[in-house]
């Protein structure tokens, strides 16, 4: 999990003011996660003011990584007490253009 281009996302149930503006006292898991992120150079991409859990409103579903800037967005409730979080990966054109689309010339195919 400590590769150069790594993204980790999940419900970590970790309370910490680094990713949740409403937290005044982090829980033990929050301190462990914060220490691990700092040790391995990970960035938390969540918006501190955008809860991913409804009641009480908290940021528990984290998107963290060691890559280009991500743009996570909480999508609102979908029948759960947690909201789904989506994020856009900014892929460079050079990365995509290195893999040309395959083409076939069916006129030259031997169908026999």
C-alpha positions in Angstrom: 0.0 0.0 0.0 2.9 2.4 -0.1 3.4 2.5 -3.9 3.9 5.7 -5.8 0.5 5.9 -7.4 -1.8 4.5 -4.8 -5.4 5.3 -3.8 -7.1 3.9 -0.7 -10.8 4.5 -0.1 -13.0 3.1 2.6 -15.1 3.4 5.7 -12.3 3.6 8.3 -14.4 4.8 11.3 -11.5 7.0 12.3 -12.4 10.3 13.9 -9.8 13.1 13.4 -9.8 16.8 12.8 -7.5 16.4 9.9 -10.4 15.2 7.7 -13.4 16.1 9.8 -14.0 19.7 10.9 -16.5 18.7 13.6 -14.0 16.5 15.5 -12.5 18.2 18.5 -10.9 15.1 20.1 -9.7 12.3 17.8 -10.4 8.7 18.7 -7.6 6.1 19.0 -8.2 4.8 15.4 -8.1 8.4 14.1 -4.7 8.9 15.7 -3.4 5.6 14.3 -4.7 6.4 10.8 -3.2 9.9 10.9 0.2 8.6 12.1 0.2 6.0 9.3 -0.7 8.5 6.6 2.1 10.9 7.8 4.6 8.1 8.0 3.9 6.9 4.4 3.3 10.3 2.8 -0.4 9.9 2.1 -2.8 12.8 1.5 -6.4 12.9 2.6 -8.5 14.2 -0.3 -11.8 14.5 1.6 -13.4 17.9 2.2 -13.4 18.4 6.0 -16.8 20.1 5.8 -18.6 17.4 3.7 -19.8 14.5 6.0 -19.9 11.0 4.5 -22.2 9.8 7.4 -25.5 11.3 8.2 -26.3 10.8 11.9 -24.3 12.2 13.5 -22.7 14.0 10.5 -19.1 12.8 10.3 -16.4 12.2 7.7 -15.7 8.5 8.1 -15.4 7.3 4.5 -11.9 8.5 3.5 -10.2 8.8 0.1 -6.4 8.9 0.6 -3.5 8.5 -1.7 -0.1 9.2 -3.1 -0.8 10.4 -6.6 -2.1 13.4 -8.5 -4.8 15.5 -7.0 -8.2 13.8 -6.7 -11.6 15.5 -6.5 -13.8 13.5 -4.2 -17.4 14.3 -3.9 -20.0 13.0 -1.5 -23.1 12.0 -3.4 -25.8 12.2 -0.7 -27.7 9.4 0.9 -28.7 6.3 -1.1 -30.6 4.3 1.5 -27.7 4.0 4.0 -26.4 6.0 6.9 -23.2 6.6 4.8 -23.1 8.5 1.6 -21.2 7.2 -1.4 -18.0 9.1 -2.3 -16.9 9.4 -5.9 -13.7 10.8 -7.2 -12.3 11.7 -10.6 -8.8 10.5 -11.6 -7.0 13.2 -13.7 -5.3 11.0 -16.3 -2.9 12.6 -18.6 -3.4 12.4 -22.4 0.1 11.0 -22.7 -0.8 8.0 -20.6 -3.8 7.2 -22.7 -2.2 7.8 -26.1 0.6 5.3 -25.4 -1.9 2.5 -25.9 -3.3 2.9 -29.5 -6.7 1.4 -30.2 -6.5 -1.9 -32.1 -7.8 -1.9 -35.6 -8.6 -4.7 -38.0 -8.9 -4.8 -41.8 -11.7 -7.3 -42.4 -11.2 -7.1 -46.2 -7.9 -8.9 -45.8 -9.3 -11.6 -43.5 -9.3 -15.2 -44.7 -12.8 -16.4 -43.9 -12.2 -19.9 -45.2 
